[in-house]
Amino acid sequence: MAAPMFAFLLGLSWLVLTPVCIWLLFGRGHRGVLRATGALTLAALQAVTMVVGFTQEPARIPAQTVAVRDPRAGAGRPPGVPPAQSPQATPSPSPAPAPSGPPACDSRVPDPEAVRLSFHGRALHGLTVYWPASPAQCDTATVAVHQAGHRLRIWLREGTEARRHEGAHNVPVRVEQGVASLSLRLSPVTRHHRRYVAINGHTGDKIPLRSRTS
């Protein structure tokens, strides 16, 4: 409050005393004492003004950052659509972790441990194959059955493999108490023989037969 008042009084002093000092300096008939008084008064006003100017430093205006907009930035943007943010303003999202799905099934050629034959009257119309299940057991298997007399040659492979044998079928697999199995209906109905022999088509080994069901 004191600084503005002092500046006001200093300006008022200049306004009032300047004409008086000029009159004392250049007035007719004034002697050296009056002229010296006018000169000293003007010098004193000037000195006080300089002191005030040095002591009262003007307030510094903080520098502001002015964003320069490229006029070509919004040339092809429809009206009402906000400008896109700079890639540096928004951090790129971290890649999402890959979903952990169920493990892939163990596609393999199993070793059948038993075969059960199904009859309709005296005709063979289906069979069920059994083998030990694996920890990554497939839900389907490819099976083909070729009959040559009383021999039933069986090709079995887990998974959806290509049908490499004539008459191959992709059928679902059941698992009970660590044993995998599948059932296949034979078409056309195979003629009945007194004694069938099941053979592993991959190895040529015989497969034990379970008791027949009607």
Backbone as CSV, one residue per row, in Angstrom:
resi,resn,N_x,N_y,N_z,CA_x,CA_y,CA_z,C_x,C_y,C_z
1,MET,0.832,-1.218,0.000,0.000,0.000,0.000,0.853,1.249,0.000
2,ALA,2.061,1.199,0.679,2.922,2.373,0.772,3.570,2.686,-0.559
3,ALA,3.940,1.664,-1.313,4.626,1.896,-2.584,3.735,2.626,-3.587
4,PRO,2.468,2.256,-3.784,1.631,3.019,-4.719,1.408,4.464,-4.274
5,MET,1.280,4.664,-2.932,1.079,6.032,-2.432,2.314,6.889,-2.673
6,PHE,3.504,6.308,-2.439,4.736,7.064,-2.659,4.899,7.402,-4.137
7,ALA,4.546,6.448,-5.013,4.643,6.734,-6.441,3.660,7.825,-6.854
8,PHE,2.477,7.838,-6.225,1.498,8.880,-6.525,2.018,10.253,-6.089
9,LEU,2.608,10.319,-4.870,3.160,11.589,-4.382,4.326,12.071,-5.226
10,LEU,5.153,11.107,-5.703,6.282,11.485,-6.533,5.802,12.075,-7.851
11,GLY,4.784,11.457,-8.442,4.252,12.011,-9.680,3.609,13.362,-9.483
12,LEU,2.910,13.510,-8.327,2.307,14.808,-8.030,3.379,15.877,-7.834
13,SER,4.501,15.497,-7.217,5.609,16.456,-7.033,6.175,16.901,-8.367
14,TRP,6.344,15.989,-9.287,6.804,16.371,-10.619,5.827,17.341,-11.285
15,LEU,4.560,17.079,-11.102,3.553,17.908,-11.758,3.536,19.342,-11.194
16,VAL,3.752,19.426,-9.899,3.654,20.751,-9.256,4.991,21.500,-9.308
17,LEU,6.083,20.784,-9.023,7.366,21.464,-8.866,8.056,21.737,-10.201
18,THR,7.748,20.969,-11.220,8.449,21.202,-12.500,8.194,22.605,-13.048
19,PRO,6.962,23.095,-13.108,6.775,24.479,-13.618,7.467,25.526,-12.739
20,VAL,7.443,25.258,-11.413,8.076,26.235,-10.499,9.580,26.290,-10.742
21,CYS,10.201,25.093,-10.890,11.647,25.063,-11.106,12.019,25.706,-12.447
22,ILE,11.223,25.444,-13.470,11.508,26.077,-14.768,11.390,27.617,-14.655
23,TRP,10.386,28.072,-13.893,10.233,29.524,-13.733,11.411,30.125,-12.984
24,LEU,11.924,29.373,-11.925,13.081,29.863,-11.184,14.339,29.873,-12.046
25,LEU,14.456,28.897,-12.948,15.663,28.818,-13.767,15.678,29.861,-14.868
26,PHE,14.559,30.065,-15.517,14.560,30.917,-16.704,13.771,32.226,-16.520
27,GLY,13.305,32.486,-15.325,12.575,33.736,-15.101,13.495,34.965,-15.138
28,ARG,12.976,36.093,-15.585,13.773,37.316,-15.672,13.982,37.922,-14.273
29,GLY,15.153,38.372,-14.062,15.484,39.059,-12.823,15.824,38.150,-11.670
30,HIS,15.825,36.781,-11.887,16.165,35.877,-10.799,17.682,35.779,-10.665
31,ARG,18.094,35.771,-9.441,19.524,35.706,-9.166,19.999,34.244,-9.102
32,GLY,21.270,34.074,-8.842,21.881,32.749,-8.841,21.317,31.830,-7.786
33,VAL,20.916,32.370,-6.610,20.392,31.506,-5.541,19.083,30.857,-5.960
34,LEU,18.171,31.633,-6.571,16.896,31.083,-7.006,17.086,30.050,-8.126
35,ARG,17.988,30.383,-9.041,18.231,29.448,-10.139,18.851,28.144,-9.617
36,ALA,19.763,28.242,-8.653,20.371,27.055,-8.067,19.338,26.222,-7.333
37,THR,18.375,26.895,-6.658,17.316,26.170,-5.959,16.449,25.384,-6.937
38,GLY,16.112,25.989,-8.070,15.320,25.272,-9.079,16.056,24.088,-9.652
39,ALA,17.361,24.291,-9.940,18.143,23.189,-10.509,18.293,22.051,-9.516
40,LEU,18.551,22.380,-8.229,18.699,21.338,-7.220,17.387,20.567,-7.006
41,THR,16.269,21.313,-7.097,14.978,20.644,-6.917,14.712,19.639,-8.042
42,LEU,14.987,20.062,-9.294,14.816,19.138,-10.412,15.758,17.924,-10.300
43,ALA,17.006,18.185,-9.875,17.960,17.091,-9.721,17.508,16.113,-8.642
44,ALA,16.943,16.689,-7.534,16.462,15.813,-6.459,15.300,14.948,-6.924
45,LEU,14.355,15.556,-7.675,13.234,14.770,-8.212,13.718,13.648,-9.147
46,GLN,14.694,14.016,-9.966,15.226,13.008,-10.885,15.909,11.877,-10.133
47,ALA,16.693,12.210,-9.085,17.393,11.189,-8.303,16.405,10.265,-7.595
48,VAL,15.363,10.875,-6.999,14.358,10.055,-6.293,13.640,9.128,-7.278
49,THR,13.349,9.645,-8.461,12.655,8.820,-9.469,13.519,7.636,-9.892
50,MET,14.823,7.863,-10.060,15.724,6.785,-10.447,15.836,5.726,-9.350
51,VAL,15.904,6.185,-8.091,15.994,5.234,-6.971,14.739,4.363,-6.894
52,VAL,13.598,5.025,-7.043,12.344,4.268,-7.003,12.283,3.266,-8.154
53,GLY,12.760,3.669,-9.342,12.735,2.757,-10.490,13.614,1.540,-10.301
54,PHE,14.769,1.719,-9.621,15.651,0.578,-9.380,15.152,-0.329,-8.264
55,THR,14.570,0.261,-7.235,14.124,-0.544,-6.082,12.855,-1.341,-6.384
56,GLN,11.980,-0.797,-7.192,10.733,-1.488,-7.512,10.897,-2.210,-8.855
57,GLU,11.340,-3.488,-8.769,11.512,-4.308,-9.977,10.155,-4.773,-10.462
58,PRO,9.871,-4.609,-11.715,8.558,-5.045,-12.219,8.382,-6.550,-12.073
59,ALA,7.167,-6.938,-11.780,6.847,-8.368,-11.594,7.033,-9.111,-12.898
60,ARG,7.682,-10.227,-12.786,7.954,-11.035,-13.957,6.740,-11.907,-14.283
61,ILE,6.378,-11.882,-15.526,5.248,-12.698,-15.975,5.774,-14.069,-16.346
62,PRO,5.259,-15.129,-15.731,5.761,-16.471,-16.053,5.538,-16.803,-17.515
63,ALA,6.556,-17.430,-18.062,6.467,-17.806,-19.477,5.423,-18.881,-19.667
64,GLN,4.627,-18.738,-20.675,3.595,-19.702,-20.985,3.933,-20.396,-22.292
65,THR,3.641,-21.656,-22.288,3.896,-22.453,-23.484,2.717,-22.330,-24.416
66,VAL,2.981,-21.883,-25.609,1.925,-21.697,-26.602,1.993,-22.856,-27.572
67,ALA,0.927,-23.595,-27.636,0.869,-24.730,-28.563,0.576,-24.218,-29.960
68,VAL,1.438,-24.580,-30.879,1.269,-24.177,-32.269,0.531,-25.289,-32.984
69,ARG,-0.601,-25.004,-33.499,-1.453,-26.002,-34.162,-1.193,-25.996,-35.656
70,ASP,-0.962,-27.174,-36.147,-0.737,-27.317,-37.580,-2.070,-27.190,-38.302
71,PRO,-2.221,-26.225,-39.210,-3.520,-26.079,-39.902,-3.876,-27.278,-40.748
72,ARG,-2.895,-28.129,-41.116,-3.212,-29.295,-41.923,-3.708,-30.460,-41.099
73,ALA,-3.643,-30.353,-39.736,-4.013,-31.481,-38.886,-5.476,-31.816,-38.995
74,GLY,-6.370,-30.810,-39.055,-7.806,-31.067,-39.105,-8.403,-30.879,-40.467
75,ALA,-7.589,-31.039,-41.518,-8.117,-30.783,-42.862,-9.138,-31.827,-43.260
76,GLY,-8.869,-33.118,-42.964,-9.786,-34.171,-43.400,-10.682,-34.687,-42.314
77,ARG,-10.809,-33.961,-41.168,-11.636,-34.436,-40.067,-13.017,-33.836,-40.172
78,PRO,-14.097,-34.642,-40.045,-15.456,-34.091,-40.095,-15.696,-33.133,-38.942
79,PRO,-16.625,-32.184,-39.114,-16.920,-31.238,-38.025,-17.522,-31.946,-36.831
80,GLY,-17.138,-31.508,-35.641,-17.671,-32.075,-34.408,-16.852,-33.220,-33.850
81,VAL,-15.847,-33.704,-34.625,-15.022,-34.804,-34.167,-13.776,-34.233,-33.515
82,PRO,-13.477,-34.563,-32.237,-12.295,-33.998,-31.575,-11.030,-34.521,-32.211
83,PRO,-9.965,-33.717,-32.186,-8.698,-34.171,-32.776,-8.141,-35.347,-32.018
84,ALA,-7.425,-36.194,-32.728,-6.825,-37.371,-32.115,-5.669,-36.959,-31.228
85,GLN,-5.486,-37.668,-30.135,-4.410,-37.370,-29.208,-3.095,-37.870,-29.773
86,SER,-2.043,-37.225,-29.302,-0.712,-37.612,-29.735,-0.393,-38.995,-29.222
87,PRO,0.345,-39.815,-30.009,0.697,-41.146,-29.502,1.479,-41.104,-28.220
88,GLN,2.207,-39.979,-27.940,2.975,-39.899,-26.714,2.113,-39.584,-25.518
89,ALA,0.897,-39.021,-25.744,0.042,-38.655,-24.623,-0.586,-39.871,-23.982
90,THR,-0.928,-40.890,-24.779,-1.578,-42.081,-24.254,-0.623,-43.246,-24.370
91,PRO,-0.244,-43.857,-23.262,0.678,-44.988,-23.345,0.023,-46.158,-24.040
92,SER,0.811,-46.890,-24.804,0.287,-48.055,-25.515,-0.077,-49.138,-24.523
93,PRO,-1.249,-49.780,-24.711,-1.658,-50.811,-23.756,-0.743,-52.012,-23.825
94,SER,-0.538,-52.623,-22.668,0.294,-53.806,-22.620,-0.426,-54.970,-23.267
95,PRO,0.299,-55.831,-23.968,-0.365,-56.959,-24.632,-1.049,-57.862,-23.638
96,ALA,-2.281,-58.260,-23.995,-3.054,-59.125,-23.110,-2.433,-60.515,-23.089
97,PRO,-2.404,-61.144,-21.910,-1.845,-62.495,-21.848,-2.684,-63.472,-22.643
98,ALA,-2.024,-64.417,-23.284,-2.729,-65.411,-24.091,-3.581,-66.292,-23.203
99,PRO,-4.835,-66.532,-23.574,-5.691,-67.373,-22.742,-5.160,-68.786,-22.666
100,SER,-5.209,-69.333,-21.467,-4.727,-70.689,-21.246,-5.867,-71.659,-21.484
101,GLY,-5.848,-72.342,-22.611,-6.890,-73.294,-22.945,-6.517,-74.692,-22.492
102,PRO,-7.382,-75.642,-22.730,-7.079,-77.015,-22.335,-5.929,-77.564,-23.153
103,PRO,-5.125,-78.461,-22.592,-3.995,-79.015,-23.333,-4.469,-79.829,-24.526
104,ALA,-3.651,-79.814,-25.567,-3.992,-80.562,-26.770,-3.997,-82.046,-26.453
105,CYS,-4.880,-82.769,-27.136,-4.987,-84.196,-26.858,-3.760,-84.919,-27.401
106,ASP,-3.516,-86.085,-26.831,-2.352,-86.888,-27.193,-2.710,-87.759,-28.380
107,SER,-2.494,-87.223,-29.602,-2.802,-87.984,-30.806,-1.793,-89.125,-30.928
108,ARG,-2.273,-90.341,-30.879,-1.374,-91.499,-30.852,-2.098,-92.718,-31.419
109,VAL,-1.329,-93.774,-31.602,-1.880,-95.064,-32.017,-1.927,-95.946,-30.768
110,PRO,-3.097,-96.109,-30.157,-3.158,-96.898,-28.919,-3.076,-98.397,-29.203
111,ASP,-2.811,-99.126,-28.150,-2.736,-100.586,-28.241,-3.994,-101.162,-27.610
112,PRO,-4.983,-101.611,-28.407,-6.237,-102.126,-27.826,-5.948,-103.330,-26.926
113,GLU,-6.623,-103.341,-25.767,-6.446,-104.446,-24.827,-7.614,-105.426,-24.856
114,ALA,-8.745,-105.025,-25.490,-9.874,-105.946,-25.573,-10.867,-105.438,-26.601
115,VAL,-11.665,-106.372,-27.140,-12.729,-106.058,-28.089,-13.971,-106.832,-27.673
116,ARG,-15.093,-106.136,-27.663,-16.374,-106.788,-27.379,-17.227,-106.724,-28.640
117,LEU,-17.763,-107.906,-29.057,-18.567,-108.007,-30.265,-20.047,-107.964,-29.901
118,SER,-20.835,-107.294,-30.740,-22.277,-107.190,-30.548,-22.978,-107.882,-31.708
119,PHE,-23.955,-108.728,-31.384,-24.650,-109.507,-32.393,-26.127,-109.145,-32.403
120,HIS,-26.708,-109.285,-33.573,-28.149,-109.147,-33.745,-28.635,-110.469,-34.337
121,GLY,-29.163,-111.299,-33.455,-29.472,-112.654,-33.880,-28.187,-113.427,-34.086
122,ARG,-27.962,-113.902,-35.295,-26.729,-114.613,-35.623,-25.762,-113.762,-36.437
123,ALA,-26.085,-112.470,-36.601,-25.255,-111.581,-37.419,-24.500,-110.595,-36.534
124,LEU,-23.237,-110.341,-36.868,-22.410,-109.354,-36.171,-22.739,-107.960,-36.720
125,HIS,-23.159,-107.042,-35.833,-23.529,-105.710,-36.317,-22.782,-104.584,-35.607
126,GLY,-21.864,-104.907,-34.697,-21.093,-103.848,-34.046,-20.023,-104.398,-33.138
127,LEU,-19.117,-103.508,-32.730,-18.057,-103.912,-31.810,-17.648,-102.716,-30.957
128,THR,-17.035,-103.016,-29.815,-16.513,-102.000,-28.904,-15.052,-102.323,-28.625
129,VAL,-14.182,-101.304,-28.764,-12.748,-101.479,-28.573,-12.350,-100.774,-27.279
130,TYR,-11.474,-101.405,-26.487,-11.018,-100.867,-25.193,-9.499,-100.739,-25.223
131,TRP,-8.982,-99.660,-24.614,-7.542,-99.468,-24.466,-7.284,-98.531,-23.288
132,PRO,-6.079,-98.550,-22.712,-5.783,-97.679,-21.557,-5.826,-96.212,-21.971
133,ALA,-6.515,-95.396,-21.156,-6.613,-93.957,-21.431,-5.317,-93.262,-21.045
134,SER,-5.023,-92.159,-21.744,-3.843,-91.350,-21.450,-4.260,-90.094,-20.682
135,PRO,-3.320,-89.408,-19.997,-3.687,-88.161,-19.274,-4.280,-87.100,-20.184
136,ALA,-3.792,-87.006,-21.426,-4.350,-86.049,-22.393,-5.154,-86.813,-23.433
137,GLN,-6.192,-87.475,-22.972,-6.988,-88.336,-23.836,-7.788,-87.519,-24.852
138,CYS,-7.778,-87.942,-26.126,-8.566,-87.285,-27.162,-10.036,-87.635,-27.013
139,ASP,-10.882,-86.725,-27.461,-12.323,-86.945,-27.393,-12.836,-87.806,-28.538
140,THR,-12.074,-87.923,-29.608,-12.494,-88.712,-30.765,-11.347,-89.609,-31.206
141,ALA,-11.701,-90.599,-32.009,-10.700,-91.508,-32.568,-11.175,-91.962,-33.939
142,THR,-10.216,-92.342,-34.776,-10.506,-92.863,-36.098,-10.322,-94.374,-36.073
143,VAL,-11.351,-95.106,-36.508,-11.305,-96.559,-36.465,-11.796,-97.104,-37.801
144,ALA,-11.145,-98.177,-38.251,-11.539,-98.876,-39.473,-11.484,-100.366,-39.204
145,VAL,-12.469,-101.102,-39.710,-12.564,-102.547,-39.510,-12.700,-103.220,-40.870
146,HIS,-11.795,-104.157,-41.149,-11.854,-104.955,-42.373,-12.009,-106.425,-41.978
147,GLN,-12.974,-107.099,-42.591,-13.223,-108.502,-42.303,-12.728,-109.362,-43.454
148,ALA,-12.015,-110.362,-43.094,-11.557,-111.367,-44.063,-11.850,-112.739,-43.444
149,GLY,-13.023,-113.280,-43.791,-13.446,-114.535,-43.180,-13.808,-114.313,-41.726
150,HIS,-13.148,-115.049,-40.842,-13.419,-114.872,-39.416,-12.446,-113.886,-38.763
151,ARG,-11.606,-113.267,-39.545,-10.641,-112.297,-39.013,-11.208,-110.874,-39.117
152,LEU,-11.088,-110.140,-38.041,-11.490,-108.729,-37.981,-10.227,-107.903,-37.734
153,ARG,-9.751,-107.270,-38.794,-8.533,-106.446,-38.676,-8.967,-105.019,-38.334
154,ILE,-8.442,-104.475,-37.216,-8.890,-103.184,-36.672,-7.718,-102.205,-36.670
155,TRP,-7.950,-101.043,-37.309,-6.989,-99.940,-37.261,-7.574,-98.850,-36.361
156,LEU,-6.805,-98.428,-35.380,-7.288,-97.451,-34.394,-6.237,-96.368,-34.204
157,ARG,-6.710,-95.120,-34.216,-5.817,-93.973,-33.971,-6.621,-92.869,-33.304
158,GLU,-6.064,-92.308,-32.223,-6.754,-91.230,-31.516,-6.594,-89.911,-32.265
159,GLY,-7.590,-89.033,-32.099,-7.572,-87.744,-32.774,-8.297,-87.823,-34.099
160,THR,-8.446,-86.648,-34.732,-9.155,-86.567,-36.003,-8.163,-86.693,-37.155
161,GLU,-7.566,-87.866,-37.275,-6.611,-88.098,-38.352,-7.351,-88.326,-39.665
162,ALA,-6.618,-88.206,-40.758,-7.209,-88.468,-42.065,-7.563,-89.945,-42.181
163,ARG,-8.624,-90.200,-42.878,-9.076,-91.577,-43.042,-8.181,-92.278,-44.068
164,ARG,-7.181,-92.970,-43.561,-6.225,-93.620,-44.453,-6.714,-94.993,-44.914
165,HIS,-7.735,-95.528,-44.254,-8.222,-96.850,-44.592,-9.661,-96.757,-45.076
166,GLU,-10.008,-97.656,-45.961,-11.364,-97.678,-46.485,-12.346,-98.020,-45.370
167,GLY,-13.443,-97.271,-45.312,-14.455,-97.503,-44.295,-14.108,-96.947,-42.922
168,ALA,-13.089,-96.066,-42.819,-12.712,-95.490,-41.521,-13.773,-94.494,-41.064
169,HIS,-13.970,-94.385,-39.745,-14.962,-93.493,-39.161,-14.339,-92.751,-37.980
170,ASN,-14.744,-91.489,-37.817,-14.379,-90.721,-36.627,-15.517,-90.846,-35.621
171,VAL,-15.235,-91.425,-34.485,-16.274,-91.703,-33.489,-15.830,-91.144,-32.142
172,PRO,-16.786,-90.815,-31.244,-16.433,-90.298,-29.918,-15.825,-91.366,-29.032
173,VAL,-15.019,-90.917,-28.079,-14.324,-91.806,-27.146,-14.888,-91.588,-25.748
174,ARG,-15.162,-92.677,-25.021,-15.599,-92.622,-23.630,-14.454,-93.066,-22.733
175,VAL,-14.379,-92.461,-21.545,-13.343,-92.814,-20.575,-14.021,-93.131,-19.253
176,GLU,-13.774,-94.341,-18.735,-14.324,-94.770,-17.452,-13.247,-95.529,-16.686
177,GLN,-12.920,-94.998,-15.502,-11.953,-95.646,-14.612,-10.625,-95.930,-15.315
178,GLY,-10.146,-94.947,-16.067,-8.854,-95.055,-16.718,-8.835,-95.893,-17.977
179,VAL,-10.017,-96.305,-18.451,-10.094,-97.115,-19.670,-10.871,-96.332,-20.718
180,ALA,-10.276,-96.166,-21.902,-10.943,-95.502,-23.021,-11.592,-96.557,-23.903
181,SER,-12.719,-96.165,-24.524,-13.423,-97.111,-25.375,-14.199,-96.357,-26.436
182,LEU,-14.526,-97.078,-27.514,-15.388,-96.547,-28.562,-16.226,-97.686,-29.115
183,SER,-17.378,-97.325,-29.635,-18.289,-98.313,-30.229,-18.515,-97.972,-31.685
184,LEU,-18.501,-98.998,-32.524,-18.688,-98.826,-33.957,-19.739,-99.812,-34.438
185,ARG,-20.719,-99.282,-35.153,-21.741,-100.148,-35.743,-21.310,-100.515,-37.152
186,LEU,-21.320,-101.823,-37.443,-20.877,-102.306,-38.728,-22.024,-102.269,-39.726
187,SER,-21.752,-101.754,-40.896,-22.770,-101.688,-41.939,-22.094,-101.938,-43.280
188,PRO,-22.572,-102.891,-44.074,-23.724,-103.754,-43.812,-23.437,-104.791,-42.723
189,VAL,-24.492,-105.459,-42.259,-24.329,-106.430,-41.180,-23.421,-107.554,-41.633
190,THR,-22.422,-107.850,-40.782,-21.447,-108.886,-41.125,-22.002,-110.279,-40.796
191,ARG,-21.711,-111.238,-41.685,-22.210,-112.599,-41.475,-21.572,-113.226,-40.254
192,HIS,-22.352,-114.014,-39.533,-21.892,-114.605,-38.281,-20.947,-115.771,-38.551
193,HIS,-19.878,-115.847,-37.774,-18.956,-116.983,-37.769,-18.894,-117.547,-36.363
194,ARG,-18.561,-118.779,-36.280,-18.511,-119.418,-34.971,-17.430,-118.792,-34.098
195,ARG,-16.328,-118.440,-34.689,-15.215,-117.911,-33.891,-14.559,-116.773,-34.667
196,TYR,-14.587,-115.577,-34.069,-13.921,-114.425,-34.658,-12.577,-114.220,-33.988
197,VAL,-11.664,-113.640,-34.748,-10.343,-113.286,-34.247,-10.122,-111.806,-34.553
198,ALA,-9.929,-110.983,-33.497,-9.652,-109.548,-33.672,-8.150,-109.349,-33.739
199,ILE,-7.697,-108.573,-34.733,-6.271,-108.361,-34.965,-6.010,-106.860,-35.035
200,ASN,-4.924,-106.437,-34.376,-4.479,-105.048,-34.452,-3.892,-104.804,-35.836
201,GLY,-4.541,-103.918,-36.618,-4.090,-103.694,-37.982,-2.713,-103.060,-38.066
202,HIS,-2.268,-102.366,-37.024,-0.954,-101.705,-37.056,0.181,-102.671,-36.736
203,THR,-0.076,-103.618,-35.828,1.005,-104.511,-35.382,0.810,-105.961,-35.835
204,GLY,-0.428,-106.351,-36.157,-0.706,-107.743,-36.508,-0.927,-108.631,-35.303
205,ASP,-0.928,-108.074,-34.090,-1.152,-108.867,-32.876,-2.636,-109.106,-32.670
206,LYS,-2.953,-110.232,-32.004,-4.326,-110.555,-31.698,-4.808,-109.706,-30.523
207,ILE,-6.086,-109.373,-30.545,-6.717,-108.586,-29.477,-7.681,-109.508,-28.749
208,PRO,-7.573,-109.646,-27.415,-8.499,-110.533,-26.690,-9.949,-110.103,-26.867
209,LEU,-10.841,-111.095,-26.933,-12.277,-110.852,-27.072,-12.940,-110.965,-25.706
210,ARG,-13.821,-110.028,-25.423,-14.654,-110.121,-24.227,-15.890,-110.958,-24.539
211,SER,-16.660,-111.242,-23.486,-17.843,-112.078,-23.671,-18.816,-111.405,-24.613
212,ARG,-19.486,-112.187,-25.470,-20.406,-111.667,-26.452,-21.727,-111.277,-25.780
213,THR,-22.338,-110.238,-26.361,-23.658,-109.815,-25.890,-24.622,-109.897,-27.035
214,SER,-25.887,-110.244,-26.767,-26.905,-110.356,-27.825,-27.655,-109.054,-27.957
